[in-house]
Amino acid sequence: MSFLSVRNLSVRLKKGPPLLRRVSLEVAAGEVRGLVGESGAGKSMIGKAVLGILPPSVEVTEGEIVLDGVDLLRLTLTERRRRIGAMAALIPQDPLTALNPSHRIGPQITDRLVDILGWTRADAAARARELLAEVQIPDPDRVLRSYPHELSGGMRQRILIASAFAAEPKLIVADEPTTALDVTVQKQILKLIAGMQARHGTALLFVTHDLGVVSKVCQRLSVLYAGMVVEDTSVADFFAAPRHAYSAALLAATPKYTDPSAGLNPVPEAVIAAVQAEVAAFDRGRAHG
Amino acid sequence: MPFLRILLLRLLTTAITLAGVAVIVFFVIRVVPGNPIAMMLPPGATEADIARLSALYGLDKPLVAQFGIWIAGVVQGDFGTSITTRQPVLDLVLGRLPATLELSIMALVMACLLGGAAALTGTRYRGGRTEGAIDVANGMALSVPDFLWGLVLILLFGVLVPVFHISGRVTPSLDLPFATNFYLFESLIRLRFDLWADIVAHMFMPALALAIPLAAIIGQLLKQSLKETMNLDYVTLARTKGYGETRVILREALRNAALPTLTLVGVQFTFLIGGTVIIERLFSYEGLGNMAIDAVINRDLPLIQGIVILFAVIFTGVNLIVDLLYTVLNPRLRHG
């Protein structure tokens, strides 16, 4: 039984072109699913839809987002917000903009515990200290009293990870959590997320454009192109033998840092044309059906 | 420590500003036509009368010498004697200052409440009819100057539905037990709510007239920056935590969005104080502004100088307070 299951989700710009085309995917409890694709493929859009933070300029036209047996899209706004707040969390992309500059770190980790889940302040503060230790931040008491601008990007991302795990959510959406960081910090953060995920048994929806990251963290994988899932497979199968031509080309396009002379292999035009034809065929089918 | 250094630096620049204001006001009011002696003497006075009176007030000396005498006094806290009332300028001016301060601050509070409410409501229901209505109301409030609002209010709540007093600061027949001229404040301290209500009923309309244009500016700017802030990542993150729209606006967005508005409120508040001159006249409110108009009509040079200097002190003081508030609200400015 999947903890999260997205079925036939279609999203479009209001009165505009489709952004997601009948996307379906499952995330079992404790499983890590990667969402890969080029920029604009709609991978972040799926994460936003699951967390109920789609921008006001887009609308869901069909589909279901079933979180722990309940279709979020059938709930009222307030019920959906409460359910998502209690069960899911976000690790955002850019740690420099995701913390409120005028609040101290402590409340930004504990706010959900106190305001939404009704913990006492003392319990929440103890939990925050425990979490900061878990994400390997030295001197937690000082950090909890700090403002975001007093901390480095890597520190802030650790804090955001701690904050995401604070309420022991069943599902975390990580939206390119290492993209905005230095390469040296990326690896540590990735290891940290993977370790936390394994310890807490949290299901993880990992949005990334980096197949190297997928191979390290994920068990299953959805490849997106133009808002369509072109391949849904296990990570082992994908790296052994991708089924879809676009997936294969994407895999081939991943730069090999161990062999710089290999150069860059962009996705061949023929493959792009083929996958675009698939998208067009899908849209035609919709228009007639 | 840097906080103290900023404060000292600001006090120094304030002193320079005030010196400049003193020079300008002194010479400008002596360059414009009309002089106090002509206002004091009856028609048909002789040249000798004029010369005698001029000598009495020291107005026969060269301008620079007059300035030297005046500024030497000012530095020692002596602003001279009013020509019309023969009382020390400092006593006159300080006696009226509380009335104007209370009026301005009441207007500022009203403007912040009205403008803040408009901005928060407009942000909460953005993109809908409510926001449209608020924008229209803001535009109207902004396009009519404060003294016209004063006339409209007099007509509405002074004449058609007479719920407020249209003139004065307090009902003259009342017995006032006050030790200071801060009537509004002191009536509260002394728990004399009957007097307080009477004073508020006098101040309400002039304060509202001053507040309406400022409220519109606050409403527009704050709504604008709130809407921008609502799209930032930390606000989105707060939404995923389960917070409702209203709480997201108040907890996450308001404080950050208030910063640009605060700077503007500081500048606009000084304009509001300038506006008290006309509004006090309109409502016969016994404040500095009303006194300033009388002083200009009578060419009471020392009194004009004293009032202008006091206004300059208030303006620079307001700017200083805004800067200090800014560092309190924005933790990034506190160090360095």
Interface residues (C-beta under 8 A of the other chain):
Chain A: L51 G52 I53 P56 T78 R81 R82 I84 G85 A86 A88 A89 L90 P92 Q93 D94 T97 A98 L99 N100 P101 S102 D111 R112 D115 I116 Y147 H149 L160
Chain B: G127 L232 D233 Y234 T236 L237 A238 R239 T240 K241 G242 Y243 G244 R247 R251 E252 R255 N256 L329 N330 P331 R332
